[in-house]
Amino acid sequence: MSSYIFREIFIDECYDEALQSITTDFPYILEIGGNTGLFALRSKTLYPKAHIHSFEPEAQNYSAFKSLIKGE
């Protein structure tokens, strides 16, 4: 599943049109269902000064999310 999500976000850039419609360098992004953190990573890549609030209730995904964000 992660390879599918990676392709969707980083290769096919499915969410970039919506992200690029943001008109500030300091956006607040609310993500419900953070999965493994790839959308948050893409958002932070496009908007390094963004404040991202992401929620992931599933324990394995949350663990993967934390590892990605920490760079582990």
Secondary structure, 3 states (H helix, E strand, C coil): CHHHHHHHHHHCCCCHHHHCCCCCCCCEEEEECCCCCHHHHHHHHHCCCCEEEEECCCHHHHHHHHHHHHCC
